[in-house]
């Protein structure tokens, strides 16, 4: 159990959250921008979209831009290899041939691009069915469960291919992280068109692995020149269907510390406790499935749900589901956590009372198993 005391320092400015978050420097804020993709992520999205479109003329400079942004040759190879699972072998092979040409031209021009690491071999005894089911569960934010309806029940072999090949053989390759893979997948599906059910699912999955709604908006804006305005508008419509845009009264905050949060959480301190008011106020935005650690407040806290769908749970009690307009009055010393529901962003205002200059006592993270168990009971 770790006690965190709020530090009242003008030099840190907005570095304290209503939840007792430790300070974040300007450099850290830039690295942890919760509203925009970084240069590498934008390049992954653009390369995936152009590969899906089959636009090799524009793909060449996009690949060069990705290399200039710091992506390795093997990372770009991995994006293009993954594309075969979503766009077919012809698009994937054409993309790889384009990368060969781009890297050779750059080599002849004296540019030494970094090759990067290769994938770690998978264990010979890997249970691909189990691994794939667990990967899919992480993407969907739901516990693994047998498929009982739809195309995968109608043709069970496709479910086997999805689990054992796509979500095991491909997703287990450690050249790219799961967030990068989902950024590539969303971009490709946006470009393909006619795949709204799959795009809707992967928009949710992209958020479930740590991408914020604002970052997905940035993704769509990045690839809009490649996919066209109608396709971009369709992607925004689907995004709003699964995650209604959070209230924008307050600007986005800094990314919450992984010491206190799981997933992407943006924290905007609004006011600090002072000699008159003994409470701090903050605006907190959780990406889907993101949540706080277990924690307590020495003098209580009030949560005002603003947008999206969230959850609150006290130790030993069922989860309480939250929507816009709900209010949670948290007693002093009660161990609890709160965050977003699977597949939905969630925003709340937190009013935290201070006692002897402390507003929160942080505890252990809410494990994936604890979260799945709590949120599976609706």
N, C-alpha and C positions, 0 to 999 in steps of 0.2 A: 504494500500500500504506500503510495507516494503522495506526500502533501505538497501542493503547489500554491505558493502565495503570490497574489497579484502584486506586481511591481509598479509603483506609481512614479513614472519617469517621463518628463516632458520630452526627453531626447528620443524616446521610442514612439512618441506620438500615438498612432493608431495600432500599435503592436499588441494591445491587450484586447481579448474578446470578453464578451459577457460570460463566457464559460471558463474564464481563467486561463486562456491560451497564452503561452509564452511568446516573446517577441519574435518577429520575423523581419530580417533585414531587407533592404531594398534589393540587394542581389538575389536573395532567396525568393523574393516576390516575383522577380523577373523569371527565375527558373521554374517557379511553381505557379505560373499564370493559369488561373482557372477559367479564363475567358477566351483564350486563343490557343491554337495549336502552335508548336514550335516549328522551325524551318524544316527539320527532318520529317515531322509528321505531315506537314503540308505537301512535301515532295512525295511521300508515300501515297497520299490521297490522289494527287494529280497523276502520278504514274499508273495507279490502279484504274482510275477513271479513263484515261486515254488508252490503256491496254484493252479495257472492256469495250470501248468504242471502236477499237481497231484503227485509231488515228496515229499511224506510225510517223507521219511527218511531224506532228507536234510532240510525239512521245520522245523523239531524239533529244530535243533541247530540254525536255522535262527530266530525262535521265541525267543529263549533264548538270542541271540545276541541283538535282538530288546529290550527286557526287560532290558538287561544290559546297553543299550544305553540311557535308560530313558523313553522309551515308556511305557505307562500304560497298564494294562490288558485290560481296556475298549477301548483304542485306537487300540490295536491289534484286539480285537473283531470286532471293526468297520470296519477295513480293510477287515477282512474275511467275514463279513456280506455283504459288498458292492460287494465282488467278485461274489456273486450269480447272480447279475445283468449282469455280463460280462462273467462269466465262468460256470454258472449253479449251481443249488442247491447241487448236489453231491460233487463238488469240495469245495464249501463253507462249507458244513457240515463236511466234512473230515478235513478241516483246523481247524474248531472250536473244533472238538474232539481232534486234535493234540495239540491245545493250552491248553485244559483241562489237558491233560497228562503232558505237559511241566510244567505248573504252579503247579500242584500237586507234581510232583517230586522235584521241586525247594522248595516248602513249606516244604516237608519232610527233605530236606537238610538244612533247617534253613534260606532260602532266603525269605525275606518278600517283595514280589513285590507289587508296588503301584497299587491299583485298578483303581483310577482315577475317574473323574466325569462321570455322566451319561448324556444322551442327555436331553436338555430342551424340555419339551412337546411342540408340535406345537399348535398354536392357533386353537381352535375348528372351527373358521370361516375362516381359511386360504383358499384363492382362489388358489387351487393347479394348476389349468390350467395356471393362470396368473403367479404365482410364478415360475412354471417350465419353462414357455416360457421366462421369464426374466433371469433365470439361464442359459438356453441354449444360450440366446443372449450374456450373459457375456462370456461364454466359446468360442463361435464362433467369438466374436468381431463384430457381425452384429446386427442391430436393430431387435426386434421381428417382425416376418412376417408369414403369413399363408403359410403352406406347400402346394405347387401346383403340385409337381411332385415327382417321385421316390416311394420307398416302403411305405413311410408314407402317401402319397396321395392315393396310391393303396389300402392300408389297414389302414384307419384312426385310428382304435382302437390302433394300435401300437404307433402312435403319442401321443395318450392320455396316454398310459402307460408310454411312455418316459417322458412326461411333468409332469404328476401328481404323478407318483410313483418314477421313477429314479431321476428326477431333482427337485422334491419337497419332497416327503416322505423321500428319502435317503439323498440327498445332503443338505437338510435343517437341518439335525441332526448336532448339533454343537460340536460333539466330535472331529471331524477332520475338518480342514479348506479345502477350495476348492483346494488349491495347493497340499496338501497331497493327496486328493482324485484323482486328475489328475495324480499325480506321480504313485499311485497305479494302476490306469486304464491303463496308458501307459505301465507299466511293464507287466501287465496281457495280454494285447493285443500283445505285443512283443512275449510273450511266447506261446500264442495260435497258431499263424500262420494262414494264409488263411483269414485274416481280414484286408487287406491293406487299404481299404477305411475308416474303422473305426479307425485304427491306425493313418492314416494320419490326420484325423480330430482331434483326441485327442492329437497328437503331437502339433498341432496348438493351441488347447485349453489349453494345459499345459503351453505354452508360454504366452497365453493371460491372465492367472491368475498369472503371475509373475515369472515363471521359465525361466532362460536364456537358450539359445542354448547350451552354454558350460555345464550347469548343466544337460541338457538332454543327452549330450554326456557322462557325468559322470554316469548318470543313466544307459545308455546302457552298458557301461563298467562294472558297478557293477553287472548287472544281466547276463552278457555274459556267465560266467561259468554255470549258471543255464539253460539258453535257447539255448546255442550252438552258434558257430561262424556264421553259415548261417543265423539264425534268427537275430542275432545282426547286421550282415551286411545289411540285409533287412531293419531293423529299421533305420540304418544310411543313407541308400539310400533314404528312405521316408523323413527323416528329412532334407536332403540336397535338396530334391525336393521342400519342402514348405519354406525352409529358407536357401538359399545358404550360405555357410560358409563365414562369414565376413572376410574382409582383416585382416591378422595376422601380419602386419608389426610391430605393437606396442603391447606390452604385455597387458593383460586385466587390467582395472583400478579398483578403489574402487567403491563400490555401492553408487550411488548418494543419497543425503539426501531426505527423504520423505517430507521435508519442501519445496522442489523446484521441485520434480519430482513425477509423478504417474507411478507406475510399476517399473520394474527392469531396471536400467540404470547404466552402468559402465563407469566411468569417469577417463581418464588417462591424467593428466596435462603433457604437453611436454616442454613448456617453459613459463617463467613468464615475465611480462613487467619489464623493467629496465630503466636505464638512457639513453640508446640508442634507444631501440625499445619500443614503447608505446602500445604494444599489447601482450596479452597472447595467447597461442595456446594449444588446447587440443583435444584428441581423445575421442569420445563419442559413446558408443554402446547402443542402445535401444532394449529391447526385444519387441515382437509384442504388439502393442497398448500402449506401454509406451511412455510418453511424458513429456515435460517441463511444468511448470506453465506458465501462461501469464507473460510476462516480457518485459522490454525495455532495450536498451543499450544507454548510454549517448553519445557515439561517434561512434555508429554503430558496426556491426559484419558481417563477411563473413562465410558462411557455404560451405564446400566442401564435397559433397556426395561421399562416398567411396564404400559402398556395401549395398545390400538389397533394400527395398522399404520404403520410408519415406514420410512425409508430412510436409508442412510449411503453416501457415495461419496467416495473419494479421487481426486484429480486423475489422469486417465488410466486409471482402473480402472472396471469395471462397478459399478453400484449394488448394495448389499447390503440385502436386505429384512429388516426387524426386526419382531418381535412380542414380547409379554409374556414375560419371562424371558431374552431375548437380552442378551448383554454385548458391548460393543465396546471394545477396548483400543487407543487411538489413540496412536501413537508421537509423540515430540517432533518438531516441525518439519514434519509431514506436512500438506500442504494438503488440505482436505476440507470437506464440508458435511453437514448432517443435518436431517431434518424429517419431515413427515407424508406418507404416500402420498396419491394422489388419492382423494377420497371417504372418507377415514378420519381421525379425530382420532388423535393420537399423543402419548403421555406418556413422558418419560424422566427419570431422575435423572442429573445430570452432576457428576462429581467432577473438578475441574480443579486440577492442580498449579501452584503459583506459582514463578516463577524471577525473582529480583531485582524482586519486587513486581509482576510482570506475569503474567497467566494466558492471554492471548489476543492475537493479532495479526489484526485484521479486514482483509478484502480486499473485492473487488468482489462485488455480488450475484450469485446464481445466476439467470441469465436464464430467462424462460419457456421459451425454446427449449432451453436446457441441461436444464431440469427435465423437459420433455416427452420429450426424447431419452433421458434416463436412465431415466425411469419407464415408458417404453413397452417396455422390454426386461425381461420378467419370467421 
